[in-house]
């Protein structure tokens, strides 16, 4: 698994797909001698960092959208109260 291919392939994958990929790498690591798994281990670390960044982005996006919805509801409520 080349680093460039790994990074190109993971950009549009879901969290489930990324989790399955990480599990495959871990399975491969468990089957290898310690001298042979350095590249796979490095790929696993890169994949983990990517998953963390993607999760943080998704959490930030959800938080932002929630805040926008709350502000929209509050601003609509203020307009409605003034009309009465």
LOPAPA-35944 format. One record per residue: residue in one letter; x, y negated, z of N, C-alpha, C in turn. Coordinates in pm, whole numbers, plus 50000, padded with zeros to 5 digits. Atoms other than C-alpha are relative to their C-alpha. Layout:
<pts>
aXYZXYZXYZ;...
</pts>
This chain:
<pts>
x500845011750000500005000050000500904987650000;x499185012050011501704968249883499324988550073;x500555011449927501304936250085499094991549911;x500795008450089500064916349785498685006849967;x501234992850029497544943349693499085000250121;x500804999849877496384945650053499294986750019;x500605013249981495804908350078499004996749891;x500955002650109494114906449737498725008050020;x501154991249988491814935449815499104996750119;x500805001649878490624924150159499214987050005;x500635013249993489464888750083498475000750004;x501464999850012485874898049995499355012050065;x500564988149937485404929150206499244996350127;x500775002049878482904931750488500825004650121;x499324995549879483914937550849500035015250008;x500034985449999482854973950814501075005849908;x498984995350093485094978650510501404997850057;x498705003049940487994961850689500305009650115;x499844990749890487434983950993500365014049948;x499694987050060487445015150775501425000349946;x498635000850050490675003750610501005000950115;x499124999349884492274998350950500065014250056;x500034986249951491155032951061500805009449911;x499214991750092492685048650748501504997950024;x498595002949974495985031150817500445006650130;x499674993949871495915043051179500125015249985;x499914985550023495195078851066501315003649931;x498744997450070498155076950828501194998450094;x498905002249905500385063351105500155011850094;x499954988749906499475092151336500615012549937;x499494988250069500535117451072501484998849963;x498645002350048503945102250997501025000250113;x498905001649906507305102851165500204985250026;x499825014049962508295070951342500824992249897;x499175006950099510865062951073499214996649874;x500735001650126508285065050795498824990250008;x501245007649995505475043350925500164984950017;x499775014349980507045008650948499144991649905;x500785007850098505384996150627498515000450031;x501424999049966501955009450723499684992250127;x500225007349876502294994651071499974984949973;x499995014250035503174960650925498714996249926;x501275002650068500144962950695498844999650099;x501054999949898497964971450994500004987050079;x499905012749927499224940651179499444988649914;x500515010450090498514918650874498495001049987;x501444997950010495054933850840499304995250127;x500565004449873494374927651208499944984850008;x499985014749999495384891051175498934994549907;x501025004550095493154887350870498615001650058;x501304997549938490194902851053499734989750108;x500175010149895490744879351349499654986549940;x500285012950064490824848851120498614999849938;x501334999350062487734860450932498924999450107;x500965000249890485894866551259499884986050058;x500035013649947486884832151392499284990649905;x500675008550099485724815751068498505002550004;x501424996749996482394834251078499344994850128;x500535005049873481894825351445499854984849995;x500055014550012482674788751373498864995949906;x501065002950095480304788951074498625001850066;x501284997549930477484804051283499754989150103;x500145010449899478114779051562499614986749936;x500295012550069478074749851319498574999849949;x501364999250052474854761351154498974999450113;x500905000349886473214767051493499884986050055;x500005013749950474224732451610499214990949907;x500765007950096472824717251290498515002450014;x501424996649985469524735651336499444993950129;x500445005749873469284724551700499834984949986;x500105014450020469984688351605498814996549911;x501155002350088467394690651326498705001450077;x501214997949920464794704351566499814988550098;x500105011049903465604677851826499624986949932;x500335012450069465484649651573498575000149948;x501404999050043462154662251434499064998350119;x500825001549880460804664051788499914985450044;x500025014149965461784627951855499104992149907;x500865006850096460054616351537498555002950029;x501394996149971456924635451630499514992950125;x500405006749877456834620451982499724985349976;x500205014150028457114585051844498704997649926;x501235001750077454164590651613498755000550086;x501184998849914451834598051903499784987650075;
</pts>
